[in-house]
């Protein structure tokens, strides 16, 4: 079976999943997620969509959650065929580089993922430098939530992200959500930084007809759409598909329709959902067993 990879999923302990569901339902009361959502529900949804493998992300909201959430995800991904493991930590966690060294020495992990808006820190926070330096040294990627500033009522200036890439030029980075709506700058960065990848999670929803008026109201809205289509096609070898399930832009079938309806070539779609994430995992977690599949 050809892999179909979702590069952005959140299976966490039940208490965190319920909190996550309450959070998205406060923002979007009509969202299809149920407050009672469980790991089993998420896996069932992924199987229905024929997802064979998925990146599973955690992120601690308190320093004391760091160890328990990493332990959860390591065990969950070990026990769940198709689950691809990532670590995380809280910005107040002491000795970040030492903790990362322990995690990556003892366990098979692809990289680390952070959600600076929810975790309440800036990606360029000086406290993160020892971690970034360590990850750069061992050649493991860091995934950063970027973009959607209006939704979070917070700021993440694209110029600061550019400065971060320049400060750690050998650090493999993934800009999750492509700094939306700053996607054009992200495409430009790909030209000069071969270790930079993009995660298109939640961005593809803006091709839906119901968002047309909003996109049209943006400065250069039509240009943004055209440049996004061109960038997805041109840089499909550096872009991955993700759903943010169970709290993405609607239910999983709707999110998959967003992907299938993209006005890009079949070759580009194949790269974004399969070839690129497979290459990515093989590079940063050599020997990953693709035969252990969710479907």
C-alpha positions as CSV (number, residue, x, y, z in Angstrom):
1,X,0.0,0.0,0.0
2,X,1.3,3.5,-0.9
3,X,1.6,5.5,2.3
4,X,-0.8,8.4,2.9
5,X,0.7,10.5,5.6
6,X,-1.0,13.1,7.9
7,X,1.8,15.2,9.1
8,X,-0.1,16.9,11.9
9,X,-2.2,15.0,14.5
10,X,-2.8,15.4,18.2
11,X,-3.3,12.3,20.2
12,X,-2.7,13.1,23.8
13,X,-3.8,11.8,27.3
14,X,-7.5,11.9,27.8
15,X,-7.4,14.9,30.1
16,X,-5.5,17.0,27.5
17,X,-7.7,15.9,24.7
18,X,-10.8,17.0,26.6
19,X,-9.2,20.3,27.3
20,X,-8.2,20.7,23.6
21,X,-11.8,19.9,22.6
22,X,-13.2,22.5,25.0
23,X,-10.8,25.1,23.7
24,X,-11.8,24.6,20.0
25,X,-15.5,24.4,20.8
26,X,-15.3,27.8,22.6
27,X,-13.8,29.3,19.5
28,X,-16.0,27.4,17.0
29,X,-19.2,26.0,18.7
30,X,-20.2,24.2,15.5
31,X,-16.9,22.2,15.3
32,X,-17.6,18.5,14.9
33,X,-15.2,17.4,17.7
34,X,-16.8,16.0,20.8
35,X,-15.6,17.0,24.2
36,X,-15.5,13.2,25.0
37,X,-13.0,12.6,22.1
38,X,-10.5,9.8,22.8
39,X,-7.4,8.4,21.2
40,X,-9.5,5.6,19.8
41,X,-11.9,8.0,18.2
42,X,-9.0,9.8,16.5
43,X,-7.5,6.6,15.2
44,X,-10.8,5.4,13.9
45,X,-11.2,8.7,12.0
46,X,-7.7,8.4,10.5
47,X,-8.4,4.8,9.4
48,X,-11.7,5.9,7.7
49,X,-9.7,8.3,5.6
50,X,-7.1,5.6,4.7
51,X,-4.3,7.5,6.5
52,X,-1.5,5.0,6.9
53,X,0.9,7.0,9.0
54,X,0.7,10.2,11.0
55,X,3.0,12.6,12.9
56,X,1.8,12.7,16.5
57,X,2.4,16.0,18.3
58,X,2.3,17.0,22.0
59,X,3.1,20.2,23.7
60,X,3.3,20.9,27.5
61,X,1.4,23.8,28.9
62,X,3.4,23.7,32.1
63,X,7.0,22.7,32.9
64,X,5.8,19.8,35.1
65,X,4.0,18.3,32.1
66,X,7.1,17.9,30.0
67,X,8.2,14.5,31.2
68,X,4.8,12.9,31.4
69,X,3.7,14.0,27.9
70,X,7.0,12.8,26.4
71,X,6.6,9.5,28.1
72,X,3.0,9.3,26.9
73,X,3.9,9.9,23.2
74,X,6.9,7.6,23.2
75,X,4.8,4.8,24.5
76,X,1.7,5.6,22.3
77,X,3.8,5.7,19.1
78,X,5.7,2.5,20.1
79,X,2.3,0.7,20.6
80,X,0.4,2.2,17.6
81,X,1.3,1.1,14.1
82,X,1.7,4.1,11.8
83,X,2.3,6.7,14.6
84,X,5.4,8.7,14.1
85,X,6.9,10.1,17.4
86,X,7.9,13.6,18.3
87,X,9.0,15.1,21.6
88,X,8.4,18.6,23.1
89,X,9.1,20.6,26.2
90,X,7.9,23.7,28.0
91,X,9.9,26.9,27.7
92,X,10.4,26.9,31.5
93,X,11.9,23.4,31.5
94,X,15.4,23.6,32.9
95,X,18.4,22.1,31.1
96,X,16.6,21.9,27.8
97,X,19.6,20.6,25.8
98,X,20.3,17.9,28.4
99,X,16.7,16.7,28.4
100,X,16.7,16.6,24.6
101,X,20.0,14.7,24.7
102,X,18.4,12.1,27.0
103,X,15.3,11.8,24.9
104,X,17.1,11.4,21.6
105,X,19.7,9.0,23.0
106,X,17.2,6.7,24.6
107,X,14.3,6.8,22.1
108,X,13.7,6.8,18.4
109,X,12.2,10.3,17.7
110,X,12.0,12.4,14.6
111,X,12.2,15.8,16.2
112,X,10.5,18.3,18.5
113,X,7.3,20.3,18.1
114,X,6.3,23.6,19.7
115,X,3.2,25.7,19.7
116,X,4.5,29.1,20.8
117,X,1.1,30.8,20.9
118,X,-0.5,28.2,23.1
119,X,2.6,27.7,25.2
120,X,3.0,31.4,25.5
121,X,6.6,32.1,24.3
122,X,8.3,33.6,21.3
123,X,10.1,31.1,19.0
124,X,13.1,33.4,19.2
125,X,13.1,33.5,23.0
126,X,16.7,33.3,24.2
127,X,15.8,30.5,26.6
128,X,15.3,28.3,23.6
129,X,18.8,28.8,22.2
130,X,20.5,25.9,24.0
131,X,17.9,23.6,22.7
132,X,18.1,24.9,19.1
133,X,21.9,24.7,19.3
134,X,21.7,21.1,20.4
135,X,19.1,20.1,17.8
136,X,21.2,21.8,15.1
137,X,24.3,19.9,16.3
138,X,22.5,16.5,16.1
139,X,20.6,17.4,12.9
140,X,17.1,16.8,14.2
141,X,14.2,19.0,13.1
142,X,12.2,21.5,15.2
143,X,8.5,22.1,14.2
144,X,7.1,25.5,15.1
145,X,3.5,26.7,14.9
146,X,3.7,29.9,12.8
147,X,1.0,32.2,11.5
148,X,-2.7,32.7,12.2
149,X,-1.9,35.6,14.4
150,X,-5.4,37.1,14.3
151,X,-7.0,33.9,15.6
152,X,-4.7,33.9,18.6
153,X,-4.7,37.7,19.1
154,X,-0.9,37.5,19.2
155,X,2.0,38.6,17.1
156,X,4.7,36.5,15.4
157,X,6.4,38.9,12.9
158,X,7.6,37.1,9.8
159,X,10.8,39.1,10.0
160,X,11.6,37.5,13.4
161,X,11.1,34.0,11.9
162,X,13.4,34.9,9.1
163,X,16.0,36.1,11.7
164,X,15.6,32.8,13.5
165,X,16.3,30.8,10.4
166,X,19.4,32.9,9.7
167,X,20.6,32.5,13.3
168,X,20.5,28.7,13.1
169,X,21.1,28.1,9.4
170,X,21.9,24.4,9.9
171,X,18.9,23.7,12.1
172,X,16.2,21.7,10.3
173,X,13.0,23.7,10.8
174,X,9.4,23.1,9.8
175,X,7.1,26.2,9.7
176,X,3.8,24.7,10.6
177,X,0.9,26.5,8.9
178,X,3.4,28.2,6.6
179,X,3.2,31.5,8.7
180,X,-0.2,32.1,7.0
181,X,-0.8,34.5,5.5
182,X,2.9,35.0,5.1
183,X,3.2,32.0,2.8
184,X,5.0,33.9,0.1
185,X,7.9,34.8,2.4
186,X,8.1,31.1,3.4
187,X,8.4,30.1,-0.2
188,X,11.2,32.6,-0.7
189,X,13.1,31.2,2.3
190,X,13.0,27.7,0.8
191,X,15.3,28.9,-1.9
192,X,18.1,29.7,0.5
193,X,17.6,27.2,3.4
194,X,17.6,23.6,2.3
195,X,16.8,22.4,5.8
196,X,13.5,24.4,5.9
197,X,10.2,22.6,5.3
198,X,6.6,23.8,5.4
199,X,3.5,22.1,6.8
200,X,0.3,23.2,5.0
201,X,-2.0,22.3,7.9
202,X,-5.2,24.5,8.0
203,X,-3.9,26.7,5.1
204,X,-5.7,24.6,2.4
205,X,-9.1,25.4,3.9
206,X,-8.9,28.9,2.5
207,X,-9.6,27.5,-1.0
208,X,-13.1,26.8,0.2
209,X,-15.9,28.9,-1.4
210,X,-17.0,30.1,2.1
211,X,-13.7,31.8,2.6
212,X,-13.6,33.6,-0.8
213,X,-15.1,36.9,0.6
214,X,-12.5,36.9,3.4
215,X,-9.6,36.2,1.1
216,X,-10.9,38.9,-1.3
217,X,-11.0,41.4,1.5
218,X,-7.3,40.9,2.2
219,X,-4.7,43.2,0.6
220,X,-3.5,41.3,-2.5
221,X,-5.9,38.5,-1.7
222,X,-6.1,37.2,-5.2
223,X,-2.3,37.4,-5.5
224,X,-2.0,35.4,-2.3
225,X,-4.2,32.6,-3.7
226,X,-2.2,32.5,-7.0
227,X,1.1,32.5,-5.2
228,X,-0.1,29.8,-2.8
229,X,-1.1,27.5,-5.8
230,X,2.2,28.2,-7.5
231,X,4.2,27.6,-4.4
232,X,2.5,24.3,-3.6
233,X,3.3,23.1,-7.1
234,X,6.8,24.4,-7.2
235,X,7.9,23.4,-3.7
236,X,5.9,20.2,-3.2
237,X,9.2,18.4,-2.3
238,X,9.4,20.6,0.8
239,X,5.7,20.8,1.8
240,X,3.7,18.2,3.8
241,X,-0.1,17.7,4.3
242,X,-1.5,17.8,7.8
243,X,-5.0,17.9,9.3
244,X,-4.6,19.1,12.9
245,X,-7.1,16.4,13.8
246,X,-9.1,16.4,16.0
247,X,-9.1,20.3,16.1
248,X,-8.4,21.2,12.5
249,X,-10.6,23.4,10.2
250,X,-13.6,21.1,10.4
251,X,-14.0,17.4,10.3
252,X,-11.4,15.1,8.7
253,X,-13.5,14.4,5.6
254,X,-13.8,18.1,4.9
255,X,-10.1,18.7,5.4
256,X,-9.3,15.8,3.0
257,X,-11.6,17.3,0.5
258,X,-9.6,20.5,0.8
259,X,-6.5,18.5,-0.2
260,X,-8.2,16.5,-3.0
261,X,-9.7,19.7,-4.5
262,X,-6.4,21.6,-4.7
263,X,-5.8,23.0,-8.2
264,X,-2.4,21.4,-8.5
265,X,-1.0,18.5,-10.3
266,X,-1.4,14.8,-9.3
267,X,2.4,14.7,-9.0
268,X,2.5,17.6,-6.5
269,X,-0.3,16.0,-4.5
270,X,1.5,12.7,-4.4
271,X,4.6,14.5,-3.1
272,X,2.8,16.5,-0.4
273,X,0.9,13.6,1.0
274,X,3.5,10.8,0.5
275,X,6.9,11.3,-1.1
276,X,8.0,14.4,0.9
277,X,7.0,13.2,4.4
278,X,8.5,9.7,3.7
279,X,11.7,11.3,2.6
280,X,11.6,13.6,5.7
281,X,11.1,10.7,8.1
282,X,13.8,8.6,6.4
283,X,16.2,11.5,6.7
284,X,15.6,12.3,10.4
285,X,14.6,8.8,11.7
286,X,16.5,6.4,9.5
287,X,15.2,2.8,9.7
288,X,11.6,3.8,10.5
289,X,9.4,0.7,9.8
290,X,6.9,1.7,7.1
291,X,5.5,-1.8,7.2
292,X,3.8,-1.0,10.5
293,X,0.9,0.9,9.1
294,X,-2.3,2.2,10.7
295,X,-4.3,0.9,7.6
